[in-house]
Amino acid sequence: MIKLLALTPKKSYGANKGKEVYQKLLLVFEENCEHRIFKISMKGIEEADVSFLRESIVAIAKQYLAEKAIYIVDLKNQDIIDNLNCACTVKNQPLILWDNDDYKILGKKITDVTRKLIDLVVVNAPITSVKVSEKLDISTANASVKLNKLFKSGYIFRSENVATTGGIEFHFTAIK
């Protein structure tokens, strides 16, 4: 877990400060290259503006899109949530905010169909495109396209496993 408070003051503003924290996050990612999913705790952060969040957390998430994933915890301050949501929207980079077992997708609004598919992944993870196709009564190819689009956009995560047939099978999970 990355504690943002260890990288920045409890009140952080501006693009320049965001870029400083981005560099610190980059070092953490490089030092932990074996990890693919990173939890960022916002505990203790009292204030953070849009430009700070855009140039730090959202920028690092966008850089590592489809390679590594980030999710946010310990964030209850609605002003910071709104600022982070705005930063995600500006960068066209979703982030997942977890509060125990409940999650919120930050960034541009998603359709009900997309939300239903993400919910399916969250509840049934890890899940394959074959299982999604069965549960939604759609073709496996269609399920695969939809899941891969969500993965490449940063809404869910994907790992490669060896299938029983000997080929590669993708398993999709929530970013958590």
Backbone as ProteinMPNN parsed JSONL, in Angstrom:
{"seq_chain_A": "MIKLLALTPKKSYGANKGKEVYQKLLLVFEENCEHRIFKISMKGIEEADVSFLRESIVAIAKQYLAEKAIYIVDLKNQDIIDNLNCACTVKNQPLILWDNDDYKILGKKITDVTRKLIDLVVVNAPITSVKVSEKLDISTANASVKLNKLFKSGYIFRSENVATTGGIEFHFTAIK", "coords_chain_A": {"N_chain_A": [[0.839, -1.173, 0.0], [0.498, 2.184, -0.829], [1.042, 5.038, 0.93], [-0.21, 8.063, 0.529], [0.189, 10.32, 2.095], [2.744, 9.99, 3.038], [4.214, 10.863, 0.953], [3.592, 13.467, 0.402], [2.487, 16.695, 1.697], [-0.316, 17.068, 4.038], [-2.037, 18.885, 2.994], [-2.225, 19.537, -0.222], [-1.432, 21.211, -3.172], [-1.632, 22.299, -6.58], [-0.078, 21.952, -9.837], [2.716, 21.708, -10.016], [3.505, 20.627, -7.522], [2.097, 18.265, -7.75], [3.495, 17.066, -9.867], [5.938, 16.6, -8.614], [5.195, 14.665, -6.736], [4.33, 12.719, -8.501], [6.809, 11.89, -9.55], [7.85, 10.662, -7.275], [5.99, 8.612, -6.949], [6.522, 7.211, -9.278], [9.067, 6.195, -8.705], [8.366, 4.425, -6.611], [6.807, 2.61, -8.065], [8.755, 1.588, -9.822], [10.537, 0.426, -8.001], [8.984, -1.605, -7.083], [8.432, -3.413, -9.141], [7.462, -5.956, -9.584], [4.879, -5.999, -8.702], [1.492, -5.594, -9.774], [-0.855, -4.351, -9.213], [-1.686, -1.514, -7.398], [-2.441, -0.124, -4.28], [-3.574, 2.947, -3.161], [-3.547, 4.838, -0.358], [-5.446, 7.423, 0.964], [-5.503, 8.363, 3.46], [-5.354, 10.754, 5.979], [-4.879, 12.851, 4.251], [-5.924, 16.04, 3.877], [-6.632, 18.11, 2.157], [-6.695, 18.515, -1.354], [-6.109, 19.684, -4.539], [-7.524, 19.834, -7.901], [-5.529, 20.064, -9.923], [-3.199, 19.138, -8.629], [-3.927, 16.447, -8.077], [-4.424, 15.55, -10.689], [-1.876, 15.708, -11.876], [-0.413, 13.933, -10.37], [-1.511, 11.284, -9.033], [-3.463, 10.565, -11.028], [-2.019, 10.941, -13.379], [0.065, 9.026, -13.136], [-1.429, 6.69, -13.145], [-2.475, 6.781, -15.723], [-0.141, 6.648, -17.257], [0.723, 4.026, -16.777], [-1.328, 2.497, -17.755], [-3.03, -0.47, -18.519], [-0.808, -1.929, -17.913], [-0.182, -1.772, -15.224], [-2.211, -1.232, -12.334], [-4.122, 1.108, -10.392], [-5.786, 1.735, -7.365], [-7.95, 3.519, -5.125], [-8.165, 4.115, -1.634], [-9.479, 4.825, 1.674], [-10.672, 7.376, 1.525], [-12.822, 9.79, 2.257], [-13.518, 12.419, 2.195], [-15.558, 14.565, 0.591], [-14.994, 16.791, -1.035], [-12.377, 16.283, -1.948], [-12.854, 13.893, -3.272], [-14.542, 14.834, -5.321], [-12.72, 16.544, -6.628], [-10.785, 14.683, -7.44], [-12.347, 13.126, -9.111], [-12.894, 15.0, -11.115], [-10.255, 15.424, -12.06], [-9.73, 12.879, -13.097], [-11.628, 12.807, -15.143], [-10.73, 14.892, -16.815], [-8.242, 13.872, -17.671], [-9.139, 11.644, -18.932], [-9.074, 9.146, -17.647], [-10.072, 6.553, -15.824], [-10.496, 5.877, -12.313], [-10.713, 3.685, -9.543], [-12.466, 3.909, -6.589], [-12.476, 2.549, -3.487], [-14.52, 1.652, -0.755], [-14.567, -0.204, 1.774], [-16.458, -2.908, 0.8], [-17.749, -1.615, -1.182], [-17.695, 0.191, -4.236], [-16.698, 2.968, -6.261], [-16.681, 4.447, -9.398], [-14.476, 6.695, -10.662], [-14.242, 9.457, -12.865], [-15.106, 9.846, -16.34], [-18.622, 9.524, -17.01], [-20.213, 6.347, -17.069], [-22.033, 3.929, -19.027], [-25.116, 2.206, -18.205], [-25.016, -0.428, -19.046], [-22.264, -0.915, -19.218], [-21.623, -0.58, -16.521], [-23.019, -2.736, -15.438], [-21.564, -4.867, -16.487], [-19.041, -4.423, -15.319], [-19.782, -4.728, -12.63], [-20.425, -7.45, -12.707], [-17.897, -8.567, -13.11], [-16.635, -7.718, -10.742], [-18.102, -9.106, -8.749], [-17.79, -11.79, -9.499], [-15.103, -12.341, -9.869], [-11.987, -14.117, -10.137], [-12.845, -13.938, -13.582], [-13.679, -15.354, -16.765], [-13.947, -14.685, -20.317], [-15.623, -16.59, -21.41], [-17.248, -17.381, -19.246], [-18.506, -14.926, -18.744], [-19.893, -14.61, -21.13], [-21.733, -16.698, -20.887], [-23.184, -15.888, -18.599], [-24.289, -13.452, -19.418], [-25.564, -14.135, -21.687], [-24.458, -13.782, -24.291], [-22.305, -13.831, -27.183], [-19.116, -15.51, -26.964], [-17.03, -14.199, -28.234], [-18.027, -11.58, -28.35], [-18.211, -11.001, -25.601], [-15.506, -11.184, -24.959], [-14.422, -9.03, -26.435], [-15.704, -6.852, -25.18], [-14.782, -7.113, -22.499], [-12.004, -6.85, -22.861], [-11.907, -4.241, -23.824], [-12.76, -2.817, -21.571], [-10.64, -3.458, -19.879], [-8.415, -2.297, -21.236], [-9.152, 0.32, -21.013], [-8.952, 0.83, -18.336], [-10.776, 0.075, -16.334], [-11.089, -2.488, -15.289], [-8.986, -5.326, -14.429], [-6.611, -7.521, -16.028], [-5.281, -10.788, -16.278], [-2.942, -13.197, -17.497], [-3.375, -16.632, -18.0], [-2.599, -20.135, -18.219], [-4.56, -22.031, -20.271], [-6.674, -24.957, -19.988], [-6.614, -26.207, -22.39], [-4.144, -25.656, -23.287], [-3.544, -23.254, -24.454], [-3.533, -19.625, -24.122], [-5.4, -18.099, -21.6], [-7.433, -15.466, -20.585], [-7.991, -13.947, -17.484], [-10.233, -11.933, -15.793], [-10.378, -9.35, -13.401], [-11.525, -7.349, -10.626], [-10.19, -4.111, -9.958], [-8.512, -4.173, -7.299]], "CA_chain_A": [[0.0, 0.0, 0.0], [1.199, 3.46, -0.896], [0.404, 6.071, 1.743], [0.053, 9.338, -0.134], [0.663, 11.259, 3.098], [4.196, 9.817, 3.157], [4.846, 11.473, -0.226], [3.162, 14.856, 0.23], [1.814, 17.244, 2.885], [-1.743, 16.764, 4.141], [-2.716, 19.854, 2.133], [-1.387, 19.573, -1.426], [-2.03, 22.005, -4.242], [-0.887, 22.729, -7.751], [0.51, 21.021, -10.794], [4.133, 21.472, -9.71], [3.555, 19.67, -6.41], [1.638, 17.004, -8.316], [4.592, 16.481, -10.649], [6.917, 16.094, -7.64], [4.649, 13.421, -6.188], [4.374, 11.77, -9.621], [8.172, 11.33, -9.584], [7.961, 9.757, -6.124], [5.187, 7.427, -7.28], [7.277, 6.502, -10.31], [10.101, 5.436, -7.989], [7.698, 3.316, -5.912], [6.439, 1.627, -9.092], [9.975, 0.95, -10.316], [11.084, -0.398, -6.928], [8.059, -2.718, -6.874], [8.045, -3.761, -10.515], [6.775, -7.246, -9.617], [3.465, -5.762, -8.403], [0.708, -5.113, -10.913], [-1.946, -3.526, -8.7], [-1.241, -0.692, -6.279], [-3.462, 0.534, -3.463], [-3.124, 4.236, -2.65], [-4.34, 5.303, 0.774], [-5.551, 8.884, 1.087], [-5.672, 8.637, 4.885], [-4.588, 11.899, 6.474], [-4.878, 13.95, 3.279], [-7.041, 16.916, 4.228], [-7.008, 18.909, 0.991], [-5.933, 18.27, -2.586], [-6.85, 20.293, -5.641], [-7.62, 19.078, -9.157], [-4.256, 20.025, -10.658], [-2.313, 18.238, -7.903], [-4.373, 15.068, -8.305], [-4.262, 15.264, -12.117], [-0.453, 15.54, -12.212], [0.216, 12.902, -9.538], [-2.168, 9.968, -9.056], [-4.105, 10.269, -12.309], [-0.959, 10.854, -14.397], [0.77, 7.739, -13.023], [-2.375, 5.657, -13.584], [-2.562, 6.849, -17.184], [1.125, 6.172, -17.832], [0.839, 2.572, -16.66], [-2.575, 1.891, -18.191], [-2.965, -1.824, -19.073], [0.369, -2.62, -17.379], [-0.379, -1.778, -13.781], [-3.456, -0.548, -11.985], [-4.157, 1.82, -9.121], [-7.09, 2.019, -6.794], [-7.885, 4.465, -4.02], [-8.878, 3.772, -0.4], [-9.384, 5.78, 2.788], [-11.036, 8.718, 1.06], [-14.208, 10.103, 2.6], [-13.697, 13.856, 1.993], [-16.278, 14.731, -0.679], [-14.299, 17.78, -1.871], [-11.254, 15.603, -2.607], [-13.453, 12.949, -4.22], [-14.972, 15.63, -6.476], [-11.518, 16.999, -7.346], [-10.191, 13.511, -8.09], [-13.254, 12.785, -10.207], [-12.636, 15.98, -12.172], [-8.934, 15.125, -12.619], [-9.891, 11.659, -13.902], [-12.392, 13.184, -16.334], [-9.846, 15.701, -17.667], [-7.21, 12.991, -18.242], [-9.808, 10.48, -19.516], [-8.475, 8.008, -16.964], [-10.873, 6.18, -14.651], [-9.897, 5.295, -11.111], [-11.701, 3.034, -8.69], [-12.413, 4.285, -5.185], [-13.088, 1.501, -2.674], [-14.894, 1.896, 0.629], [-14.873, -1.59, 2.165], [-16.835, -3.698, -0.373], [-18.422, -0.74, -2.141], [-16.762, 0.912, -5.086], [-17.188, 4.06, -7.089], [-15.804, 4.696, -10.543], [-14.219, 8.114, -10.867], [-13.94, 9.778, -14.257], [-16.3, 10.085, -17.159], [-19.789, 8.693, -16.718], [-20.301, 5.121, -17.859], [-23.406, 3.496, -19.301], [-25.646, 1.162, -17.324], [-24.529, -1.713, -19.563], [-20.869, -1.023, -18.779], [-21.645, -0.756, -15.067], [-23.473, -4.11, -15.195], [-20.445, -5.746, -16.806], [-18.036, -4.236, -14.265], [-20.339, -5.384, -11.441], [-20.29, -8.891, -12.921], [-16.484, -8.888, -12.874], [-16.363, -7.508, -9.316], [-18.756, -10.158, -7.96], [-17.386, -13.14, -9.914], [-13.675, -12.375, -10.205], [-11.614, -13.894, -11.537], [-13.837, -14.443, -14.531], [-13.218, -15.424, -18.15], [-14.94, -14.241, -21.3], [-16.583, -17.689, -21.578], [-18.218, -17.272, -18.143], [-19.284, -13.705, -18.969], [-20.83, -14.878, -22.231], [-22.801, -17.539, -20.34], [-24.0, -15.124, -17.653], [-24.996, -12.371, -20.107], [-26.179, -14.707, -22.886], [-23.883, -13.167, -25.491], [-21.243, -14.684, -27.727], [-17.822, -15.42, -26.289], [-16.261, -13.152, -28.919], [-18.564, -10.297, -27.9], [-17.783, -10.847, -24.207], [-14.065, -10.939, -24.985], [-14.206, -7.654, -26.915], [-16.163, -5.935, -24.126], [-13.869, -7.204, -21.364], [-10.709, -6.27, -23.235], [-12.082, -2.787, -23.909], [-12.768, -2.33, -20.188], [-9.266, -3.589, -19.384], [-7.559, -1.294, -21.886], [-9.59, 1.64, -20.563], [-8.593, 0.997, -16.934], [-11.888, -0.192, -15.418], [-10.863, -3.802, -14.687], [-7.625, -5.794, -14.688], [-6.542, -8.792, -16.74], [-4.061, -11.581, -16.134], [-2.845, -14.333, -18.42], [-3.213, -17.952, -17.4], [-2.566, -21.216, -19.201], [-5.855, -22.728, -20.344], [-6.582, -26.422, -19.966], [-6.337, -26.623, -23.764], [-2.747, -25.368, -23.562], [-3.385, -21.876, -24.921], [-3.608, -18.566, -23.119], [-6.749, -17.718, -21.197], [-7.4, -14.257, -19.786], [-8.876, -13.852, -16.331], [-10.502, -10.535, -15.505], [-10.664, -9.099, -12.005], [-11.694, -5.953, -10.196], [-8.944, -3.464, -9.525], [-8.613, -4.16, -5.84]], "C_chain_A": [[0.888, 1.241, 0.0], [0.408, 4.459, -0.066], [0.771, 7.421, 1.14], [0.617, 10.36, 0.842], [2.169, 11.145, 3.322], [4.937, 10.509, 2.013], [4.548, 12.959, -0.372], [2.545, 15.372, 1.527], [0.318, 16.94, 2.877], [-2.604, 17.749, 3.368], [-1.82, 20.065, 0.918], [-2.114, 20.243, -2.575], [-1.062, 22.165, -5.402], [-0.245, 21.626, -8.569], [1.961, 20.714, -10.459], [4.298, 20.478, -8.572], [3.101, 18.296, -6.889], [2.731, 16.294, -9.097], [5.694, 15.941, -9.744], [6.464, 14.741, -7.087], [4.611, 12.336, -7.266], [5.748, 11.094, -9.683], [8.387, 10.348, -8.437], [7.173, 8.469, -6.363], [5.896, 6.568, -8.321], [8.371, 5.644, -9.677], [9.5, 4.233, -7.263], [7.329, 2.22, -6.913], [7.667, 0.872, -9.587], [10.583, 0.026, -9.271], [10.231, -1.637, -6.659], [7.533, -3.222, -8.209], [7.309, -5.096, -10.602], [5.276, -7.1, -9.327], [2.747, -5.204, -9.624], [-0.452, -4.236, -10.48], [-1.466, -2.825, -7.431], [-2.43, -0.026, -5.592], [-2.858, 1.835, -2.943], [-4.087, 4.677, -1.559], [-4.277, 6.825, 0.839], [-5.714, 9.292, 2.553], [-4.762, 9.795, 5.305], [-4.51, 13.063, 5.503], [-6.129, 14.785, 3.543], [-7.549, 17.732, 3.046], [-6.106, 18.538, -0.177], [-6.74, 18.853, -3.735], [-6.755, 19.449, -6.91], [-6.261, 18.961, -9.834], [-3.234, 19.126, -9.962], [-2.661, 16.779, -8.193], [-4.175, 14.639, -9.753], [-2.81, 14.928, -12.45], [0.251, 14.475, -11.375], [-0.463, 11.549, -9.754], [-2.731, 9.629, -10.433], [-3.057, 10.124, -13.418], [-0.228, 9.519, -14.343], [-0.137, 6.596, -13.46], [-2.451, 5.617, -15.101], [-1.283, 6.311, -17.83], [1.201, 4.649, -17.838], [-0.418, 1.824, -17.076], [-2.32, 0.567, -18.911], [-1.69, -2.573, -18.677], [0.214, -2.844, -15.877], [-1.665, -1.015, -13.502], [-3.333, 0.06, -10.598], [-5.599, 1.87, -8.657], [-6.901, 2.825, -5.519], [-8.705, 3.943, -2.836], [-8.718, 4.911, 0.603], [-9.66, 7.214, 2.354], [-12.523, 8.937, 1.306], [-14.536, 11.577, 2.345], [-14.313, 14.106, 0.613], [-15.614, 15.761, -1.593], [-13.136, 17.128, -2.634], [-11.784, 14.591, -3.617], [-13.882, 13.688, -5.485], [-13.781, 16.102, -7.299], [-10.845, 15.845, -8.089], [-11.04, 13.07, -9.273], [-13.024, 13.715, -11.396], [-11.286, 15.708, -12.855], [-8.983, 13.884, -13.516], [-10.608, 11.967, -15.212], [-11.507, 13.942, -17.319], [-8.823, 14.827, -18.372], [-7.8, 11.775, -18.961], [-9.198, 9.181, -18.983], [-9.327, 7.645, -15.748], [-10.001, 5.684, -13.504], [-11.033, 4.711, -10.289], [-11.43, 3.445, -7.247], [-13.168, 3.22, -4.395], [-13.348, 1.997, -1.27], [-15.432, 0.565, 1.137], [-15.232, -2.39, 0.911], [-17.561, -2.882, -1.432], [-17.385, 0.006, -2.974], [-17.483, 1.987, -5.887], [-16.175, 4.263, -8.204], [-15.696, 6.2, -10.726], [-13.81, 8.347, -12.313], [-15.23, 9.963, -15.029], [-17.399, 9.089, -16.823], [-19.8, 7.471, -17.634], [-21.775, 4.75, -18.037], [-23.833, 2.433, -18.292], [-25.154, -0.215, -17.747], [-23.091, -1.948, -19.119], [-20.808, -1.288, -17.281], [-22.05, -2.193, -14.716], [-22.333, -5.103, -15.443], [-19.341, -5.636, -15.75], [-18.51, -4.905, -12.974], [-20.195, -6.902, -11.53], [-18.855, -9.343, -12.648], [-16.168, -8.784, -11.383], [-16.895, -8.672, -8.484], [-18.177, -11.54, -8.254], [-15.896, -13.307, -10.19], [-12.966, -13.518, -9.493], [-12.616, -14.58, -12.474], [-13.258, -14.405, -15.942], [-14.313, -14.917, -19.082], [-15.995, -15.332, -21.543], [-17.662, -17.596, -20.494], [-19.092, -16.034, -18.303], [-20.314, -13.942, -20.066], [-22.001, -15.73, -21.754], [-23.746, -16.732, -19.454], [-24.821, -14.026, -18.337], [-25.721, -12.844, -21.367], [-25.778, -13.943, -24.151], [-22.783, -14.088, -25.996], [-19.951, -14.481, -26.947], [-16.971, -14.327, -26.922], [-16.71, -11.764, -28.463], [-18.126, -10.013, -26.461], [-16.301, -10.5, -24.139], [-13.746, -9.505, -25.409], [-14.57, -6.649, -25.821], [-15.204, -5.932, -22.938], [-12.515, -6.578, -21.682], [-10.78, -4.753, -23.363], [-12.082, -2.179, -22.501], [-11.37, -2.395, -19.571], [-8.378, -2.489, -19.954], [-7.925, 0.131, -21.491], [-9.316, 1.881, -19.079], [-9.7, 0.751, -15.926], [-11.741, -1.517, -14.674], [-9.426, -4.214, -15.003], [-7.655, -7.19, -15.288], [-5.214, -9.481, -16.445], [-4.121, -12.755, -17.099], [-2.634, -15.61, -17.629], [-3.151, -18.972, -18.524], [-3.904, -21.941, -19.133], [-5.64, -24.235, -20.316], [-6.273, -26.969, -21.35], [-4.886, -26.353, -24.157], [-2.504, -23.955, -24.051], [-3.422, -20.889, -23.77], [-5.072, -18.226, -22.863], [-6.629, -16.478, -20.304], [-8.42, -14.36, -18.667], [-9.001, -12.375, -15.98], [-10.919, -10.385, -14.043], [-10.947, -7.616, -11.776], [-10.329, -5.403, -9.835], [-9.087, -3.235, -8.031], [-7.523, -4.997, -5.246]], "O_chain_A": [[1.88, 1.328, 0.724], [-0.77, 4.696, -0.333], [1.916, 7.864, 1.228], [1.443, 11.186, 0.455], [2.803, 12.109, 3.752], [6.148, 10.719, 2.093], [5.179, 13.64, -1.18], [2.123, 14.579, 2.369], [-0.247, 16.597, 1.838], [-3.778, 17.478, 3.114], [-0.772, 20.702, 1.021], [-3.248, 19.898, -2.909], [0.157, 22.164, -5.228], [0.08, 20.545, -8.077], [2.396, 19.571, -10.602], [5.14, 19.583, -8.648], [3.659, 17.278, -6.479], [2.881, 15.075, -9.006], [6.319, 14.932, -10.069], [7.252, 13.801, -6.986], [4.837, 11.162, -6.972], [5.841, 9.878, -9.848], [9.036, 9.316, -8.614], [7.629, 7.378, -6.024], [5.868, 5.34, -8.246], [8.572, 4.497, -10.075], [10.067, 3.142, -7.299], [7.518, 1.035, -6.636], [7.624, -0.347, -9.753], [11.09, -1.043, -9.61], [10.71, -2.608, -6.073], [6.331, -3.429, -8.377], [6.607, -5.35, -11.581], [4.492, -7.984, -9.672], [3.317, -4.442, -10.404], [-0.979, -3.462, -11.279], [-0.918, -3.448, -6.522], [-3.302, 0.554, -6.24], [-1.774, 1.837, -2.359], [-5.279, 4.866, -1.798], [-3.205, 7.427, 0.778], [-6.029, 10.446, 2.845], [-3.565, 9.803, 5.019], [-4.112, 14.16, 5.893], [-7.252, 14.289, 3.443], [-8.743, 18.012, 2.941], [-4.914, 18.281, -0.008], [-7.923, 18.547, -3.886], [-6.001, 18.479, -6.974], [-5.88, 17.876, -10.273], [-2.479, 18.424, -10.634], [-1.784, 15.978, -8.517], [-3.802, 13.497, -10.018], [-2.536, 13.993, -13.203], [1.406, 14.148, -11.649], [-0.015, 10.759, -10.585], [-2.505, 8.534, -10.946], [-3.199, 9.275, -14.298], [0.069, 8.935, -15.386], [0.327, 5.638, -14.078], [-2.486, 4.54, -15.697], [-1.342, 5.602, -18.835], [1.689, 4.052, -18.797], [-0.558, 0.638, -16.779], [-1.484, 0.499, -19.812], [-1.509, -3.727, -19.063], [0.444, -3.933, -15.35], [-2.14, -0.247, -14.338], [-2.561, -0.398, -9.754], [-6.518, 2.03, -9.46], [-5.829, 2.814, -4.913], [-9.796, 3.401, -3.014], [-7.927, 5.832, 0.403], [-8.968, 8.145, 2.766], [-13.37, 8.34, 0.642], [-15.709, 11.944, 2.284], [-13.664, 13.884, -0.41], [-15.667, 15.614, -2.814], [-12.94, 17.392, -3.82], [-11.222, 14.447, -4.703], [-13.618, 13.227, -6.595], [-13.822, 16.066, -8.529], [-10.391, 16.006, -9.222], [-10.51, 12.686, -10.316], [-12.966, 13.268, -12.541], [-11.187, 15.757, -14.081], [-8.348, 13.85, -14.57], [-10.238, 11.449, -16.265], [-11.531, 13.667, -18.519], [-8.562, 15.024, -19.559], [-7.064, 10.97, -19.531], [-8.859, 8.266, -19.733], [-9.304, 8.359, -14.746], [-8.914, 5.145, -13.712], [-12.167, 5.189, -10.338], [-10.307, 3.337, -6.755], [-14.363, 3.013, -4.61], [-12.513, 2.671, -0.668], [-16.607, 0.248, 0.951], [-14.385, -2.54, 0.031], [-17.945, -3.417, -2.473], [-16.333, 0.4, -2.471], [-18.684, 1.919, -6.144], [-14.966, 4.251, -7.975], [-16.697, 6.889, -10.92], [-13.112, 7.527, -12.91], [-16.295, 10.201, -14.459], [-17.135, 7.961, -16.406], [-19.445, 7.552, -18.81], [-22.641, 5.205, -17.29], [-22.997, 1.839, -17.612], [-24.903, -1.073, -16.901], [-22.739, -3.048, -18.695], [-20.029, -2.125, -16.825], [-21.486, -2.794, -13.801], [-22.164, -6.064, -14.692], [-18.774, -6.648, -15.337], [-17.727, -5.574, -12.3], [-19.878, -7.559, -10.538], [-18.633, -10.382, -12.026], [-15.509, -9.66, -10.824], [-16.195, -9.168, -7.601], [-18.083, -12.374, -7.353], [-15.485, -14.346, -10.706], [-13.314, -13.85, -8.36], [-13.147, -15.65, -12.179], [-12.451, -13.536, -16.27], [-15.462, -14.746, -18.675], [-17.144, -15.016, -21.85], [-18.851, -17.717, -20.788], [-20.29, -16.085, -18.027], [-21.466, -13.527, -19.948], [-23.138, -15.509, -22.171], [-24.966, -16.874, -19.547], [-25.922, -13.705, -17.89], [-26.403, -12.064, -22.032], [-26.615, -13.526, -24.952], [-22.382, -15.021, -25.301], [-19.722, -13.429, -26.351], [-16.265, -13.606, -26.217], [-15.885, -10.884, -28.219], [-17.714, -8.896, -26.149], [-15.889, -9.636, -23.365], [-12.896, -8.849, -24.807], [-13.822, -5.705, -25.569], [-14.853, -4.869, -22.426], [-11.95, -5.857, -20.859], [-9.816, -4.058, -23.043], [-11.466, -1.137, -22.276], [-10.967, -1.497, -18.832], [-7.663, -1.822, -19.206], [-7.109, 1.044, -21.617], [-9.434, 3.012, -18.607], [-9.585, 1.171, -14.775], [-12.22, -1.65, -13.548], [-8.732, -3.532, -15.757], [-8.604, -7.947, -15.083], [-4.165, -8.841, -16.374], [-5.194, -13.236, -17.466], [-1.819, -15.662, -16.707], [-3.593, -18.708, -19.642], [-4.322, -22.405, -18.072], [-4.542, -24.719, -20.592], [-5.732, -28.068, -21.479], [-4.444, -26.767, -25.229], [-1.361, -23.498, -24.061], [-3.352, -21.267, -22.601], [-5.869, -18.087, -23.791], [-5.818, -16.45, -19.378], [-9.553, -14.798, -18.868], [-8.005, -11.66, -15.882], [-11.701, -11.178, -13.518], [-10.649, -6.762, -12.612], [-9.426, -6.147, -9.452], [-9.686, -2.262, -7.57], [-7.432, -5.116, -4.024]]}, "name": "protein", "num_of_chains": 1, "seq": "MIKLLALTPKKSYGANKGKEVYQKLLLVFEENCEHRIFKISMKGIEEADVSFLRESIVAIAKQYLAEKAIYIVDLKNQDIIDNLNCACTVKNQPLILWDNDDYKILGKKITDVTRKLIDLVVVNAPITSVKVSEKLDISTANASVKLNKLFKSGYIFRSENVATTGGIEFHFTAIK"}
